[in-house]
Amino acid sequence: MTTTHPAPDAGDRSAASPLREAALGGVFLLVGVVLLVLARSIELPQRVMAVSPRIWPEMLAYGIIGLSVLQIVGSVVRPARDDTDDETEPATRIGILRVAGFVLATAAFGVLWYYVHFLVSATVFIAALTWIAGGRGVKDLVLFPAGVTAVLYVLFALLLKVPV
């Protein structure tokens, strides 16, 4: 099924412009640089550690900086889009409700994990996400969440010794 959308007018503010895309990349480039500076200010412990406490924030900052540079370069060198090939559909009410449900379920998972064990909270969380995404039935709402939770638990808690 294909839908046709009217081509944006020259003065249409909703049409994407290279300058707007580059500006967004510039904002995130600044965020990445600030994060990198803050990560470098983390004091290192006196004892020798295998992994520095700076590694995760620095990796995140470098990732944000790299993606921002790609956004800026891509906005400048990308050829003009042919609007007839644009398959983007407008947001629907059910889509917005699903995104809100995912965000609320994620927040609820964070709270629930604080009070109950990971195995219970993760199973409920994955079952909720599956239900929000349209999964129904025993396999979707019981077996799939139990299997994913078991794999995550074995990987992180048992093999990698991450406390859960």
N, C-alpha and C positions, 0 to 999 in steps of 0.2 A: 504494500500500500504506500503510495507516494502522496505527499501533500505538497501543495505549492503555496508558497508564502510570497507576498508582494515584495519586490525589491525595495530596500531602504531608500528613502529620498536623500538627496544631497544634504539637506539640513536636518535629517533625522538624528536625534541625539542617542538613539538606542543602537545605531550602527557602530560596529567596532571600528576604531581608527587605530592606525599604527602608533600614533602619539600617545593615545590613552593606554594601549597595551605596554608601550615602553615605560610610561610613567608608573604603571603598576609594578613592572619589573624593577624600576628604580626604588620604589618604596620598599619592596622586599629585599633589595640589595642593601639598603640602609639598615633594615632590621637584621640581616645576616651579619653585617659588619659590627653592629652594636652587640649582638649576641657573641660574636667572636672575641670582642674586647672584654666582655663580661666573663667569658669562659677563661680567658688568659689571666684574669684577676683571681681565679680560684687558687688558694694557697695549697701547695703540695705538702703532704705529710713528711715528717722527718724520716720515717722508716721507708725502706725501698719497697715499692709495690709493683706487682706484675703489670697492672693496668692503672694508668693515671686517672685520678678523678676528673680530669679535664677532657678525657677522650670523647665521651658522649656529647657534651655540649659543643666541643670543637667540631666533631663530625656533623652535628646538626647544623652548625653555622656554615661550614663549608658546603653542605648540601643546599642550604637556602641560597648562599651566594652563587653557587654553580647554576641552580635552576633560574635564578634571577637574571644572570648573564644570558642564559639561553633564551629567556623570555624577551629580553631587550634585543638581542641579535635577531631572533626570530621575527619580531615585530618589524624590523627594518628590512630584512632581506627576503621575507616571505612574498611570493608572488601574489598578485591580486586574486581574491577568491571569486570563483564563479558561483553566484548565488543559486543557480539552477541545480547545483549538486549538493546544496546544503540540506542535510537530512535532519537538522535540529528541529525538534518539535517543542511547542510551548509547554511550560510547566502545567501539570494538571493538579487538581485538588488532591487526588489519591496519592500522587507522587510527593506532594508537599507533606501530607499526613504521614507517609512512610518515612520520610527523612526526619520529621519531628519525632516519630516513634523510635527510630534508631538512636537519636540523640538522647531521648529520655531513657531508653533501655540501657544505654551505655552509662549514663549517670547513676541509674538505679543499680547497675552492676557494681560500680565503684562503692556505693554505700553498702550493698548487700555483702560484698566480699569482706568488708571490715568486720561484719558480725558473724558470718558463717564461713565454713571452709570453702576453699576454691572449688572443690569438686561439685558442691551443691550450687554455689553462685554461678559458676561457669555453665553448668548444665541448664539452669533456669535462663541465663542470659542468651545462650545460643538457641534455646527453644523459643524464646521471645522474638529474637531476630528472625528465625525461620517462620514464625507465625506472621510477623509483620510483612515479610516478603511474600507471603501467600502460601506457605507450606501448611498442609493439613494432613492429618492421619498419624498413625502410630510411628511409622518409619520416619516421617519428617519431624515430628515433635518429641519423640522419645529416643529412638535408636540413633538418629544422626547426632543430636546434641550429646548423648552419652558417649558415642564413639569419638567425636571431636574432643570432648573433654578428657577422655582417657588418653588419647594421643598427646594432647598438650601436657597433661600431668606426667606422663612417662618421660616425655622429652625434657621438660624443664625441671620438674621436681626430682625425678629419679636419676636421669642421666647427667644433667647439667648442674644438679644440686642447688638450684635456685629455690630459696625459701618461699613457700606459698602459703 
